[in-house]
Amino acid sequence: TDANIYQIWTDVNGLKSSDPSIIQNSQVIKTISYDAAQEVAAMGAKILHPFCIKPCKEKEIPIKVKNTYQLDDHNTTIQSVSDIPENTIYCISNQVNVSVIKVESLDMWNNYGFVYDIFSKFKDFNIDVNIINTSQFDITTTTDELDKDKLVNLKKKLEEDYQVEIIDKCNIVSIVGENIKKYNKINTIMQAVLEFDIKLTSYSSNDMTLSFVVDKKNVTNLINKLHSVIFPFQSFKLDKNIWWKKLLNQEGPEECKYIYNTEIIDQKIKNLLSMNSIDRVYYAMKANNNSDILNKVYQSGLGFETVTLDEIYYLENNFKSISSKINLLYTPNFAKIEDFKTVFNNKFNNFEIKVIVDNINLLIDFPEVFKDKQIGLRLDLDYGFGHCSKVVTQGQDSKFGMTPDDIINNINIFEENNIKITGLHSHMGSGINDYNHWVNNLVLLKNVYLKLPSNINNIEWIDIGGGFGLGDNINFELLNLELSKIKSTLDNVEIFIEPGRYIVAESGIIWGKVTQTKYKNNTKFIGTNIGMTDIMRPVLYSSIHPVYFKENDNKEIATIVGPICESGDVLVKNLEVPKNIKPNDSVVIADTGAYGIVMASNYNNRRLPGQEII
């Protein structure tokens, strides 16, 4: 009764988020309540017996699991926990060698005593039960009884009054936590299990377990699927030849900064220009408006895609000494009608501007602005893709584009105002790697082109958008081949693309430093001087950027955060990082050349990061 702590010395550091023989990156549970630990033990964990927890719970003696072969502080502590978050998930347990017994009868309906009748027979044969589910006409339960003869005899006895089915060689996979009904990923979990043949689903009365009974052969896949949903794990392999690797061995800078390597930009542009099916590449300047990068893009012969009048003015100021014409696309969305008037009426001497309209109501409400003009139309072909709903730019929920029917149903607007359609544009989204999507996009645009009446159809170009994914995952050779085939069926129509992010994303990094580290409950946090004000994509799009520290062989899981006073200021969750990361160590966030500095803000009165070109 006077003990301060009860230690269990074994061959592991403690309870883990799942069976490490199945999940290699399973995480040690740092702190867990007595009740939850008892549940985990009962649901399959072999480290401790449920009964050993009870006396410690009664005396409020913390239980510490210690590893005899690895003396460190990465252990599980079982104790009274007063500040448990409302939707804490501790682990995914695995109970093996289970049989499912399903007992059915129409006579169960409104019949008193049938539950007693059934389970008294279980008692007669000394067969235990785990999960029990009932409906109006059946009872389904599980048992870990291994004696097949006993199960056969039980089945025969039950079949005197009921239909009985026994399914053996099953496992119970259970999600164990606190207040599971409030867990914010329940919908995602249920979607994840749809592909599996679930024999039985059970939600415990104590709100601590959600269990799925599956055939033994499906267990590994199910646990991996659930673990990836509940404990998303990130691991980034560092290329030993990466141009910025030496920064990791230095002390990080006092204030984070963007660094760009223009050789990467050169290679990306070269990949795009290798496609002879593409007549013009437009750089989306919203991706990065650094003057040195804009000059690099211009010198490569690319045009610029702009979405605001301010971007056109910015380019005009940047290239005011240029004598030759620069090709621009102007693709605004819900802009003021005055902006269209300015673009049509101002003399931007350095630019040849193609204006794209994405809302038929602009032409209906302001026909005089577009009268006698040549315009492109941005179409929504209901063919959108992306890693996040916020980057999908077509479909019912997207604010971009007009439908083909909008054009056909308003032919009179074009005819009466002598508005000529010179181009068609469609942009699907972001992070696309399958070249077939651009091929399909062109096919859909071609179909619209062929349906346009000749008196308004002055199509000179078709823009198939961008959204090119990062890395070397796109087969440009096949893309070029397929686009060329379609292009050969079009009369003197040019093909445009606008892959802004692809050109610059991998050229840029943010270099910063570690400020603090701490453990809270079961999470290790590593704080940095890089915040959501410096890189908005993680909080805005749930984007995951590779994050790197100085390497060593010992690893652990941590959540990397910034210094901004917002709960959303998280760079990446559950990242495998080297152990013993210390304040002032360097940290590099990669693939930040696009939508990085252009989205940065002064929130919390922070200064914008500096920028360097190498």
ABEGO torsion letter per residue (X at the ends): XABABBBBBBABAEBBABBAAABAABBBBABBBAAAAAAAAAAGBAABBAAAAAAAAAAGBBBBBBBAABBBABBBBBBBBAABBABBBABBBBBBGBBBBBBBBAAABGBBGAAAAAAAAAAAAGBBBBBBBBBAABBBBBBABABAAAAAAAAAAAAAABBBBBBBGBBBBBBBBBGAAABAAAAAAAAAAAABBBABBBBBAAGABBBBBBBAAAAAAAAAAAAAAABBBBBBBBBAABAAAAAAABBBBABBBBBBBAAAAAAAAAAAAABAABABBBBBAAABABAAAAAAAAAAGBBBBBABAAAAAAAAAAAAABABBBBBBBBBBGBBAAAAAAAAABBBAABBBBBBBABAAAAAABAAAABGBBBBBBBBAGBBBEABAAABABEAABABEBBAAAAAAAAAAAAAAGBBBABBBBBAEBGBABAAAAAAAAAAAAAAAAABBAAABABABBBAEBGBBBEAABBAAAAAAAAAAAAAABBGBBBBBBBAAAAAAAABBBBBBBABBBBBEABBBBBBABBAAABAAAAAAGBBBBBBBBBBABBBBBBBBBABBBAABBABBGBBBBBGBBBGBBBBBBGAABGBAAABBABGGBBBBBBBBX
